[in-house]
Amino acid sequence: MDGAPQFASYFAPVLEVLRDFGGQAKPKDVVDEIAKRHNVPEDFLNQTNKNGQPKFNNKVAWARFYLTKAGFLYSPKRGVWALTEAGKSVEISDDRAVDIFRQAQSAFKADEEEDQAPEGEIVADGVNYWFVGAVWDEVDQTSRFLNENIWQSGHEEKFSNLVRQMKQGDRIAIKSTYTRKHDVPFENRGRNVSTMLIKAVGTITGQRGDGRTVDVEWEELDPPREWFFYTYRTTIARAKFEDDDMARQLVAFAFEGEDQNLSRFLTYPVWAKKYAEDIEPLTAIEEEEQSESETDSPPLEPYGIEDIIADGGFISRADLANMVSRLETKKNLILQGPPGTGKTWLAKRLARALIGRRTPKPEQLRSVQFHPSLSYEDFVRGYRPSSNGLEITDGVFLQAVEAARAQPDIAHVLIIEEINRGNPAQVFGEMLTLLENTKRSRADAIELAYRKQAGERVHVPDNLYIVGTMNIADRSLALVDLALRRRFAFVTLKPTMNDLWAAWCADRGLDGELLELIRIRMEALNEEISSDRTLGPQFRIGHSYVTPTEPLGDARAWFRDVIETEIGPLLEEYWFDAPERAAEAMSRLRDGL
């Protein structure tokens, strides 16, 4: 059959067997019947791929995969293949089989390997797959939901938007998420494993529109089935199977009754590293983190906009909320401003507010600093020395990508300090295209300069956010690359000595007279710097220089030290060709202290 892989020759046999079985059957029965009718040799039936899966079974599974996308098959319930009305009468010639393959592959942009089973099934266009919790105030509501043929959120407003997105025909599964250390079906080397128990699956039959309740035709799983690694910890999550092969495998496990390919998951970098033989033992903090209950549980210590202000953020609630909102929608944000305006400080706290935890898990919040010699091989992927010679190794960016893919329902943030000190084209390479918020899907995945395997393509998940900082007073830097600018939202921070700043300083020992003196003199100095044609507003001195972090004994002596050891040397650098001007500015700051 020219123009299509071998599995396309199984399109007609799959339809034929299902018709003879009355329109629906279990996958194993279909596979066995095709082998029997077409006299498939025993030696071929015994062949397996590199993951130990039967090659013949996989070819039949691929045939079912494409027939489903073509609208000829569907799954009325878990572990059953069935014919649609169109599938009951369609005739599949060789030419028609090639057309089905080409049209479906073009629409899905897949990169299948014929001997590897399809990673999840798409039942029909527009069908969503929801994984939901059933615990309210530590009481499991599963039995009630099954008896009343509903699913209901225990929150009045928190998840109302997501509930309203559920529609008739969507598939839904009740899950419970936790961690396990013992009796897992693979070598976990004493480390906890994120686990999700699938208790029941169903089809949504009605949407009540109240933002809380949907009607469901349930099928209870007895016994429930455990799924490992790639889990959802929030109350409601939609499996984005169109973007991620792990989500497709989860959908197949939950709704099609397929087994989880554990060996395949253990090849993903994030888990391969976690369960490697040479791992370090867990620290006490990691043990506590991994032991927390995950389903419907709040963070160990929540963090939000009010906490940023309490920590010493001298920015209004409205402005902080807008920054978080811009980060959520644009995915990439740069904080720019003069030195001392708290760019790095704020970047870390915006990241925590987005994640919702004061102390995020290490893989959720990472930080890197750009510098002129940083390369693509350092940041994205390149060859590194290893015990086996040179080896392709992921940099911090791809490590963050993999961590975000592995935890799809929680935010991950990568902070890039001094982002304008690196050469964007050199450091990001093709990743610069994938950063764009409109290209965060599998359909936009591209091949990297360094590939670990043939045909490997990468995309940036939409739960990975980038926060950069940029010192606009650094005159050693060229203008920021326009391609980088287009992919980031920019927020300019300014020296801020407002009432929030004054209240913070007063709590640390600065009296009202000294506070007003510092404010007036710093504002006058910044006005002088702004009006200097050789400098400008970007060289103003930020409030961090005159903001104490600890209670002070002698506040005036502290301010004198700041002038002599921090502000003075900076002014001498600014006016290196006019030292008398720097000396005069310092004298005005010190006057009367």
VEXDREN-2710 file (C-alpha; in Angstrom, 1 decimal):
% VEXDREN-2710
k/r/px/py/pz
1/MET/0.0/0.0/0.0
2/ASP/2.1/2.9/-1.3
3/GLY/1.9/6.2/0.5
4/ALA/0.9/4.8/3.9
5/PRO/2.5/2.7/6.6
6/GLN/1.7/-1.0/7.0
7/PHE/-0.9/-0.6/9.7
8/ALA/-3.2/1.2/7.2
9/SER/-3.8/-2.3/5.7
10/TYR/-5.6/-3.2/9.0
11/PHE/-8.2/-0.5/8.5
12/ALA/-10.6/-2.8/6.6
13/PRO/-10.0/-5.9/8.9
14/VAL/-10.8/-3.9/12.0
15/LEU/-14.1/-2.7/10.6
16/GLU/-14.9/-6.1/9.3
17/VAL/-14.4/-7.8/12.6
18/LEU/-16.4/-5.2/14.5
19/ARG/-19.3/-5.6/12.1
20/ASP/-19.3/-9.4/12.6
21/PHE/-19.2/-8.9/16.3
22/GLY/-22.4/-6.8/16.2
23/GLY/-20.8/-3.4/16.1
24/GLN/-18.6/-3.4/19.2
25/ALA/-16.0/-5.6/20.9
26/LYS/-13.1/-5.6/23.3
27/PRO/-9.7/-4.7/21.8
28/LYS/-8.1/-8.1/22.6
29/ASP/-11.0/-9.9/20.8
30/VAL/-10.5/-7.8/17.7
31/VAL/-6.8/-8.4/17.7
32/ASP/-7.1/-12.1/18.1
33/GLU/-9.8/-12.4/15.5
34/ILE/-7.8/-10.5/12.9
35/ALA/-4.8/-12.7/13.5
36/LYS/-7.0/-15.8/13.1
37/ARG/-8.8/-14.7/10.0
38/HIS/-5.7/-13.5/8.1
39/ASN/-3.4/-16.3/9.2
40/VAL/-0.8/-14.0/10.8
41/PRO/2.4/-16.1/11.3
42/GLU/3.2/-17.1/14.9
43/ASP/6.7/-15.7/14.6
44/PHE/5.3/-12.3/13.8
45/LEU/2.8/-12.4/16.6
46/ASN/5.7/-13.1/19.0
47/GLN/7.7/-10.1/17.8
48/THR/8.0/-7.2/20.3
49/ASN/9.4/-3.7/20.1
50/LYS/12.1/-2.1/22.3
51/ASN/9.5/-1.6/25.1
52/GLY/8.4/-5.2/25.0
53/GLN/5.1/-4.5/23.3
54/PRO/3.7/-6.9/20.6
55/LYS/4.3/-5.3/17.2
56/PHE/1.2/-6.8/15.7
57/ASN/-1.0/-5.5/18.6
58/ASN/0.5/-2.1/18.0
59/LYS/-0.3/-2.1/14.3
60/VAL/-3.9/-2.9/15.0
61/ALA/-4.0/-0.2/17.7
62/TRP/-2.7/2.3/15.1
63/ALA/-5.4/1.3/12.7
64/ARG/-8.1/1.9/15.4
65/PHE/-6.4/5.2/16.2
66/TYR/-6.8/6.5/12.6
67/LEU/-10.2/5.1/12.1
68/THR/-11.4/6.9/15.2
69/LYS/-10.0/10.2/14.0
70/ALA/-11.7/9.5/10.6
71/GLY/-15.1/9.2/12.5
72/PHE/-15.6/5.5/11.9
73/LEU/-15.0/4.2/15.5
74/TYR/-15.6/5.5/19.0
75/SER/-15.5/4.2/22.6
76/PRO/-19.0/3.9/24.2
77/LYS/-17.3/2.9/27.5
78/ARG/-13.9/1.9/28.9
79/GLY/-12.1/-0.9/27.1
80/VAL/-14.6/-1.2/24.2
81/TRP/-14.2/-0.4/20.5
82/ALA/-17.4/0.4/18.6
83/LEU/-18.6/1.4/15.1
84/THR/-20.1/4.8/14.4
85/GLU/-23.0/5.0/12.0
86/ALA/-20.5/5.9/9.3
87/GLY/-18.3/3.0/10.2
88/LYS/-21.1/0.5/9.9
89/SER/-21.3/1.0/6.1
90/VAL/-18.0/2.5/4.9
91/GLU/-15.9/0.4/2.4
92/ILE/-12.1/0.7/2.8
93/SER/-10.2/0.2/-0.5
94/ASP/-6.4/0.6/-0.6
95/ASP/-6.7/4.0/-2.0
96/ARG/-9.3/5.0/0.6
97/ALA/-7.0/3.7/3.4
98/VAL/-4.2/5.9/2.1
99/ASP/-6.5/8.9/2.0
100/ILE/-7.7/8.3/5.6
101/PHE/-4.1/8.1/6.8
102/ARG/-2.9/11.2/5.0
103/GLN/-5.9/13.4/6.0
104/ALA/-5.8/12.3/9.6
105/GLN/-2.0/12.7/9.9
106/SER/-2.1/16.1/8.3
107/ALA/-4.8/17.3/10.7
108/PHE/-3.0/15.9/13.8
109/LYS/0.6/16.6/12.7
110/ALA/1.6/13.4/14.4
111/ASP/5.1/11.8/14.4
112/GLU/4.2/8.2/15.0
113/GLU/6.4/5.2/15.2
114/GLU/4.6/2.2/13.6
115/ASP/6.0/-0.4/16.1
116/GLN/5.1/1.8/19.1
117/ALA/1.5/1.7/20.3
118/PRO/-0.5/5.0/19.8
119/GLU/-0.2/7.0/23.0
120/GLY/-3.8/7.5/23.8
121/GLU/-6.9/7.8/21.7
122/ILE/-9.0/10.7/20.5
123/VAL/-12.6/9.6/20.7
124/ALA/-14.2/12.4/18.7
125/ASP/-13.4/16.0/17.7
126/GLY/-14.2/18.5/20.4
127/VAL/-14.4/15.9/23.3
128/ASN/-12.7/17.0/26.4
129/TYR/-11.3/14.7/29.2
130/TRP/-11.7/15.9/32.7
131/PHE/-10.1/14.6/35.9
132/VAL/-11.9/15.8/39.0
133/GLY/-11.7/15.4/42.8
134/ALA/-14.5/14.3/45.0
135/VAL/-13.5/15.3/48.5
136/TRP/-15.2/18.1/50.3
137/ASP/-13.9/19.1/53.8
138/GLU/-12.1/15.8/54.1
139/VAL/-15.3/13.8/53.2
140/ASP/-15.3/11.7/50.0
141/GLN/-18.4/12.4/47.9
142/THR/-17.7/9.6/45.3
143/SER/-20.6/7.3/46.4
144/ARG/-23.1/10.2/46.4
145/PHE/-22.0/11.3/42.9
146/LEU/-22.4/7.8/41.6
147/ASN/-25.8/7.3/43.1
148/GLU/-27.1/10.7/42.0
149/ASN/-25.4/10.6/38.5
150/ILE/-23.7/13.9/39.0
151/TRP/-20.4/15.5/39.7
152/GLN/-20.3/18.7/41.8
153/SER/-17.6/21.1/42.9
154/GLY/-17.3/21.8/46.6
155/HIS/-16.4/25.4/45.9
156/GLU/-19.0/28.1/45.2
157/GLU/-16.8/30.2/42.8
158/LYS/-13.3/28.9/42.7
159/PHE/-13.7/26.5/39.7
160/SER/-16.9/27.8/38.2
161/ASN/-15.3/28.9/34.9
162/LEU/-13.9/25.4/34.4
163/VAL/-17.2/23.7/35.3
164/ARG/-19.0/25.8/32.8
165/GLN/-16.6/24.7/30.1
166/MET/-17.7/21.1/30.6
167/LYS/-20.2/20.0/28.0
168/GLN/-22.5/17.1/27.0
169/GLY/-20.4/14.3/25.6
170/ASP/-17.2/15.1/27.5
171/ARG/-15.6/12.3/29.4
172/ILE/-14.9/12.7/33.1
173/ALA/-13.0/10.7/35.7
174/ILE/-13.1/10.9/39.5
175/LYS/-9.5/10.8/40.9
176/SER/-7.6/10.9/44.1
177/THR/-4.0/12.1/44.1
178/TYR/-1.4/11.2/46.7
179/THR/2.2/10.0/47.0
180/ARG/3.5/6.4/47.6
181/LYS/6.8/5.1/48.6
182/HIS/6.3/1.4/49.1
183/ASP/4.8/-1.4/46.9
184/VAL/5.1/0.5/43.7
185/PRO/5.5/-1.6/40.5
186/PHE/8.9/-0.3/39.6
187/GLU/12.2/0.5/41.4
188/ASN/11.7/3.9/43.0
189/ARG/14.8/3.7/45.3
190/GLY/13.0/4.8/48.4
191/ARG/11.6/8.0/46.8
192/ASN/8.0/9.0/46.9
193/VAL/6.0/8.6/43.7
194/SER/3.1/10.8/42.7
195/THR/0.1/8.6/42.3
196/MET/-3.4/9.1/41.0
197/LEU/-6.2/6.7/41.8
198/ILE/-9.0/6.5/39.1
199/LYS/-12.2/5.6/41.0
200/ALA/-14.8/6.0/38.3
201/VAL/-15.2/7.2/34.7
202/GLY/-18.2/8.5/32.9
203/THR/-19.7/10.7/30.2
204/ILE/-21.2/14.1/30.9
205/THR/-24.9/14.0/29.9
206/GLY/-26.0/17.5/31.0
207/GLN/-24.7/20.9/32.0
208/ARG/-26.8/22.7/34.7
209/GLY/-25.1/26.1/34.2
210/ASP/-24.6/26.9/37.9
211/GLY/-20.8/26.7/37.8
212/ARG/-20.9/23.7/40.1
213/THR/-22.8/20.7/38.8
214/VAL/-22.9/18.5/35.7
215/ASP/-25.0/15.4/35.1
216/VAL/-22.9/12.2/34.5
217/GLU/-23.5/8.6/33.4
218/TRP/-20.9/6.9/35.6
219/GLU/-19.1/3.6/35.5
220/GLU/-17.5/2.7/38.8
221/LEU/-14.1/1.0/38.6
222/ASP/-13.9/-2.0/40.9
223/PRO/-11.1/-2.2/41.8
224/PRO/-9.9/1.4/41.2
225/ARG/-6.8/1.7/39.1
226/GLU/-3.5/3.4/40.1
227/TRP/-1.6/5.7/37.7
228/PHE/1.9/7.0/38.4
229/PHE/4.2/10.0/37.7
230/TYR/2.0/12.3/35.6
231/THR/-0.8/13.4/38.0
232/TYR/-3.3/16.2/38.5
233/ARG/-3.4/17.6/42.0
234/THR/-6.0/20.4/41.5
235/THR/-9.7/19.7/42.0
236/ILE/-10.4/20.0/38.2
237/ALA/-8.0/19.4/35.4
238/ARG/-8.5/19.0/31.7
239/ALA/-6.1/16.5/30.0
240/LYS/-4.6/18.4/27.1
241/PHE/-4.1/15.2/25.1
242/GLU/-3.7/17.3/21.9
243/ASP/-0.5/18.7/23.2
244/ASP/1.2/16.1/25.2
245/ASP/1.9/12.4/24.7
246/MET/1.8/11.8/28.5
247/ALA/-1.8/13.2/28.6
248/ARG/-2.8/11.0/25.8
249/GLN/-1.5/7.9/27.6
250/LEU/-3.4/9.0/30.7
251/VAL/-6.6/9.3/28.7
252/ALA/-6.1/5.9/27.2
253/PHE/-5.4/4.4/30.7
254/ALA/-8.5/6.0/32.3
255/PHE/-11.0/5.8/29.5
256/GLU/-9.8/3.0/27.3
257/GLY/-8.6/0.5/29.9
258/GLU/-5.1/0.4/28.6
259/ASP/-2.1/-0.4/30.9
260/GLN/0.4/2.3/31.8
261/ASN/3.7/1.9/30.1
262/LEU/5.9/2.5/33.2
263/SER/9.2/1.8/31.4
264/ARG/8.4/4.6/28.9
265/PHE/7.7/7.1/31.7
266/LEU/10.9/6.2/33.3
267/THR/12.8/7.4/30.2
268/TYR/11.4/10.9/30.5
269/PRO/14.3/13.1/31.9
270/VAL/12.4/14.4/34.9
271/TRP/11.7/10.9/36.3
272/ALA/14.8/9.2/34.9
273/LYS/16.9/11.6/37.0
274/LYS/14.7/11.3/40.1
275/TYR/14.8/7.5/40.2
276/ALA/18.4/7.1/39.0
277/GLU/20.8/4.8/40.9
278/ASP/23.1/7.6/42.0
279/ILE/20.4/9.9/43.5
280/GLU/21.0/11.7/46.7
281/PRO/18.9/10.8/49.8
282/LEU/15.9/13.0/50.5
283/THR/16.4/15.9/52.9
284/ALA/13.9/16.4/55.8
285/ILE/12.2/19.2/53.9
286/GLU/11.8/17.2/50.8
287/GLU/10.3/14.3/52.8
288/GLU/7.8/16.8/54.3
289/GLU/7.0/18.2/50.8
290/GLN/6.5/14.8/49.2
291/SER/4.3/13.6/52.1
292/GLU/1.7/16.4/51.8
293/SER/-1.7/15.4/50.7
294/GLU/-2.2/16.5/47.1
295/THR/-5.9/16.3/46.3
296/ASP/-7.9/19.4/47.1
297/SER/-5.2/20.5/49.6
298/PRO/-4.1/24.1/50.0
299/PRO/-0.4/24.9/49.7
300/LEU/1.7/24.4/52.9
301/GLU/1.9/28.2/53.1
302/PRO/0.0/30.2/50.5
303/TYR/1.4/33.3/48.9
304/GLY/-0.3/36.2/47.1
305/ILE/-0.3/39.9/46.3
306/GLU/-0.9/40.9/50.0
307/ASP/2.1/38.9/51.0
308/ILE/4.3/40.8/48.4
309/ILE/3.2/44.1/50.0
310/ALA/3.8/42.7/53.6
311/ASP/7.3/41.6/52.6
312/GLY/8.3/45.1/51.5
313/GLY/6.8/45.6/48.1
314/PHE/6.1/49.3/47.8
315/ILE/3.7/48.9/44.8
316/SER/-0.1/49.2/44.8
317/ARG/-2.3/46.1/44.9
318/ALA/-3.8/47.1/41.5
319/ASP/-0.3/47.4/39.9
320/LEU/0.8/44.0/41.4
321/ALA/-2.4/42.3/40.3
322/ASN/-1.9/43.7/36.8
323/MET/1.7/42.3/36.7
324/VAL/0.5/38.9/37.7
325/SER/-2.3/39.1/35.1
326/ARG/0.1/40.1/32.4
327/LEU/2.4/37.2/33.3
328/GLU/-0.5/34.8/33.2
329/THR/-1.7/35.9/29.7
330/LYS/1.6/36.8/28.0
331/LYS/3.5/33.9/29.7
332/ASN/6.7/36.0/29.6
333/LEU/7.4/39.2/31.6
334/ILE/10.5/41.4/32.0
335/LEU/11.0/43.8/34.9
336/GLN/13.2/46.7/33.8
337/GLY/14.4/49.7/35.6
338/PRO/17.3/51.7/37.1
339/PRO/19.6/50.0/39.7
340/GLY/18.2/49.5/43.1
341/THR/14.5/49.3/42.1
342/GLY/14.0/45.8/43.4
343/LYS/13.7/43.9/40.1
344/THR/15.2/40.6/41.2
345/TRP/13.4/40.9/44.6
346/LEU/10.0/41.4/42.9
347/ALA/10.6/38.8/40.2
348/LYS/10.9/36.1/42.8
349/ARG/7.8/37.2/44.6
350/LEU/5.7/37.5/41.5
351/ALA/6.7/34.0/40.7
352/ARG/5.6/32.8/44.2
353/ALA/2.3/34.7/43.9
354/LEU/1.7/33.0/40.5
355/ILE/2.5/29.6/41.9
356/GLY/0.6/30.3/45.1
357/ARG/3.2/29.1/47.6
358/ARG/5.7/31.0/49.7
359/THR/8.2/28.1/49.3
360/PRO/7.6/26.5/45.9
361/LYS/9.0/23.1/45.1
362/PRO/12.6/23.3/43.7
363/GLU/11.4/22.2/40.2
364/GLN/8.7/24.8/40.2
365/LEU/10.9/27.9/40.6
366/ARG/14.3/28.1/39.0
367/SER/16.7/30.9/38.4
368/VAL/19.6/31.6/36.0
369/GLN/21.7/34.7/35.3
370/PHE/22.6/35.6/31.7
371/HIS/26.1/36.9/30.9
372/PRO/28.0/37.6/27.6
373/SER/29.6/34.2/27.4
374/LEU/26.4/32.2/28.0
375/SER/25.6/30.0/25.0
376/TYR/22.7/27.9/23.6
377/GLU/24.6/24.8/24.7
378/ASP/24.6/26.0/28.3
379/PHE/21.0/27.2/28.4
380/VAL/19.0/24.9/26.1
381/ARG/21.0/21.8/25.2
382/GLY/24.5/20.8/24.1
383/TYR/27.3/18.3/24.4
384/ARG/28.8/18.1/27.9
385/PRO/31.6/15.9/29.3
386/SER/30.5/12.8/31.1
387/SER/31.9/9.5/32.3
388/ASN/31.1/8.1/28.8
389/GLY/32.7/11.0/26.9
390/LEU/30.7/13.8/25.4
391/GLU/27.0/13.5/26.0
392/ILE/24.0/15.6/24.9
393/THR/22.7/17.2/28.0
394/ASP/19.7/19.5/28.7
395/GLY/20.3/22.9/30.1
396/VAL/18.3/24.7/32.7
397/PHE/15.6/25.8/30.1
398/LEU/14.8/22.3/28.9
399/GLN/14.9/21.0/32.4
400/ALA/12.3/23.6/33.3
401/VAL/10.3/22.5/30.2
402/GLU/10.3/18.9/31.2
403/ALA/9.4/19.7/34.8
404/ALA/6.4/21.7/33.7
405/ARG/5.3/18.9/31.3
406/ALA/5.4/16.4/34.2
407/GLN/3.2/18.6/36.4
408/PRO/0.8/20.1/34.0
409/ASP/-1.8/21.5/36.4
410/ILE/0.6/23.7/38.4
411/ALA/2.6/26.8/37.4
412/HIS/6.4/26.6/36.9
413/VAL/8.5/29.8/36.6
414/LEU/12.0/30.3/35.3
415/ILE/13.6/33.6/36.4
416/ILE/16.3/35.0/34.1
417/GLU/18.3/37.7/35.8
418/GLU/20.1/40.3/33.6
419/ILE/18.4/38.9/30.5
420/ASN/19.8/41.7/28.3
421/ARG/23.4/40.7/29.1
422/GLY/23.1/37.6/26.9
423/ASN/22.7/37.5/23.1
424/PRO/19.1/36.3/22.7
425/ALA/19.6/34.8/19.3
426/GLN/22.7/32.9/20.6
427/VAL/21.3/31.8/23.9
428/PHE/17.6/31.0/23.0
429/GLY/18.2/29.7/19.4
430/GLU/14.9/28.2/18.1
431/MET/13.4/28.4/21.6
432/LEU/12.8/32.1/21.0
433/THR/10.0/31.2/18.6
434/LEU/8.5/28.7/21.1
435/LEU/8.3/31.2/23.9
436/GLU/5.5/33.1/22.2
437/ASN/2.2/32.6/24.1
438/THR/0.4/31.7/20.9
439/LYS/2.8/28.9/20.1
440/ARG/2.6/26.9/23.3
441/SER/1.2/23.7/21.8
442/ARG/2.4/20.5/20.3
443/ALA/1.3/21.7/16.8
444/ASP/4.0/24.3/16.9
445/ALA/6.7/21.9/18.2
446/ILE/10.0/22.0/16.2
447/GLU/13.2/20.0/16.1
448/LEU/16.2/21.3/18.1
449/ALA/19.7/21.9/16.9
450/TYR/20.8/19.0/19.1
451/ARG/18.4/16.0/19.1
452/LYS/18.5/13.0/21.5
453/GLN/16.6/10.9/19.0
454/ALA/15.5/11.1/15.4
455/GLY/12.4/13.1/14.8
456/GLU/12.4/14.6/18.3
457/ARG/10.4/17.8/18.5
458/VAL/9.9/20.1/21.4
459/HIS/7.3/22.7/22.5
460/VAL/7.1/24.9/25.6
461/PRO/4.1/24.0/27.8
462/ASP/1.7/26.7/28.7
463/ASN/2.3/26.3/32.4
464/LEU/5.9/27.4/32.1
465/TYR/6.3/31.2/32.7
466/ILE/9.5/33.3/32.2
467/VAL/10.3/36.3/34.3
468/GLY/13.3/38.3/33.3
469/THR/15.1/41.3/34.9
470/MET/16.9/44.1/33.0
471/ASN/19.0/46.9/34.3
472/ILE/18.4/49.7/31.8
473/ALA/21.3/51.8/33.2
474/ASP/23.9/49.4/31.9
475/ARG/25.5/51.2/29.0
476/SER/27.7/48.3/28.1
477/LEU/24.6/46.6/26.6
478/ALA/23.1/47.0/23.1
479/LEU/19.4/47.5/22.5
480/VAL/17.4/44.4/23.4
481/ASP/16.7/42.1/20.4
482/LEU/13.3/43.1/18.9
483/ALA/12.3/39.5/18.6
484/LEU/12.8/39.1/22.3
485/ARG/10.8/42.3/23.0
486/ARG/7.8/41.0/21.0
487/ARG/7.5/37.9/23.1
488/PHE/7.7/39.6/26.5
489/ALA/5.5/42.1/28.4
490/PHE/7.6/44.8/29.9
491/VAL/7.0/46.5/33.3
492/THR/9.2/49.5/34.3
493/LEU/10.0/49.9/38.0
494/LYS/10.9/53.3/39.3
495/PRO/12.5/54.6/42.5
496/THR/9.6/54.5/45.0
497/MET/9.7/56.3/48.3
498/ASN/5.9/56.5/49.0
499/ASP/3.9/55.9/52.1
500/LEU/4.4/52.1/52.0
501/TRP/8.1/52.7/51.9
502/ALA/7.9/55.2/54.8
503/ALA/5.8/52.8/56.9
504/TRP/8.3/50.0/56.3
505/CYS/11.3/52.1/57.2
506/ALA/9.5/53.5/60.3
507/ASP/9.0/50.0/61.6
508/ARG/12.8/49.5/61.4
509/GLY/13.9/52.5/63.4
510/LEU/13.8/55.6/61.1
511/ASP/12.0/58.6/62.6
512/GLY/9.7/60.8/60.7
513/GLU/12.2/63.7/60.4
514/LEU/14.9/61.4/58.9
515/LEU/12.5/59.7/56.6
516/GLU/11.4/63.0/55.1
517/LEU/15.1/64.1/54.8
518/ILE/16.0/61.0/52.9
519/ARG/13.0/61.3/50.6
520/ILE/13.6/64.9/49.8
521/ARG/17.4/64.5/49.2
522/MET/17.1/61.3/47.1
523/GLU/14.3/62.8/45.0
524/ALA/16.5/65.9/44.4
525/LEU/19.5/63.7/43.5
526/ASN/17.4/61.6/41.0
527/GLU/16.0/64.8/39.4
528/GLU/19.6/66.0/38.9
529/ILE/20.5/62.6/37.3
530/SER/17.4/62.6/35.1
531/SER/18.1/66.1/33.7
532/ASP/21.8/65.3/32.9
533/ARG/22.0/64.7/29.2
534/THR/24.8/62.2/29.6
535/LEU/22.7/60.1/32.0
536/GLY/18.9/60.3/32.0
537/PRO/16.1/58.8/34.0
538/GLN/17.4/55.2/33.5
539/PHE/20.3/56.1/35.8
540/ARG/18.2/57.2/38.8
541/ILE/19.1/55.6/42.1
542/GLY/16.5/53.1/43.4
543/HIS/14.9/53.0/46.8
544/SER/16.6/49.7/47.7
545/TYR/19.7/51.7/48.6
546/VAL/17.8/53.5/51.3
547/THR/15.6/50.8/52.6
548/PRO/16.8/48.9/55.7
549/THR/16.1/45.2/55.9
550/GLU/16.7/44.9/59.6
551/PRO/15.9/47.1/62.7
552/LEU/18.4/49.8/63.1
553/GLY/20.2/51.2/66.1
554/ASP/21.6/54.5/64.9
555/ALA/19.5/55.3/61.7
556/ARG/21.5/58.4/60.8
557/ALA/24.8/56.5/61.0
558/TRP/23.3/53.8/58.8
559/PHE/22.3/56.5/56.2
560/ARG/25.8/58.0/56.3
561/ASP/27.4/54.5/55.6
562/VAL/25.0/54.0/52.7
563/ILE/26.1/57.3/51.2
564/GLU/29.8/56.6/51.6
565/THR/29.9/53.0/50.6
566/GLU/27.1/52.5/48.1
567/ILE/25.6/55.7/46.6
568/GLY/29.0/57.6/46.6
569/PRO/30.9/55.1/44.5
570/LEU/27.9/54.9/42.1
571/LEU/27.9/58.7/41.6
572/GLU/31.7/58.7/41.0
573/GLU/31.1/56.1/38.3
574/TYR/28.3/58.2/36.8
575/TRP/30.4/61.4/36.8
576/PHE/33.8/59.9/36.3
577/ASP/34.8/62.8/34.1
578/ALA/33.5/65.4/36.6
579/PRO/34.6/64.2/40.1
580/GLU/33.7/67.5/41.7
581/ARG/30.1/67.0/40.7
582/ALA/29.9/63.6/42.4
583/ALA/31.6/65.1/45.6
584/GLU/29.0/68.0/45.7
585/ALA/26.1/65.6/45.4
586/MET/27.5/63.4/48.2
587/SER/28.0/66.5/50.3
588/ARG/24.3/67.5/49.9
589/LEU/23.2/64.1/50.9
590/ARG/25.4/64.1/54.1
591/ASP/24.5/67.7/55.1
592/GLY/23.4/67.9/58.7
593/LEU/23.6/64.1/59.5
END
